[in-house]
Amino acid sequence: MRFKEIIKIADQAYGDGLIQDCFNAPKKNHGDGLAAFIVEELTETYDQRAGTKQQLSEACRVMENATEQLNEVYDAFAKAASRG
């Protein structure tokens, strides 16, 4: 699978075209750090020698890790808010 196809999947899921924009012009500030983060994570872990299933599995793994980290940050803020 070509990397552009992985970006297309992410862009369609994200829904506002910013994933594609960040991919097309990575140095530009698009005003959406999360979209830029997603592109960066996918870029760093993409292996063009891997098969489609492996590439998609790795993309899932990377996004799952990011989701877990974001959930931990959310939980910390929610806990702080409930005390404050």
C-alpha positions, 0 to 999 in steps of 0.5 A: 500500500502506498503511503498516500493511501494511508493518508487518504484513509486517515483524512476521510476519517478525520473529515475536514481535509486537514490530514491531507493538507498537513501531508501536502505541506508539512512545514505550513501551520494548518491550525490543527496540531492533532492533524499534523501529529497524526501525519507525523506519527504515520510518516515516522512508522510507515515501512514501504517494504511491508505488505498492506496488512502490516502497514495498516496494522502498524497504523492502527498500533500507532493510533491506538498508542496515541489514543491511550496517551490522549485518554491518560491526559484527559483523565488527568484533567478530569481528575484535576477538575473534579478536585478543583 
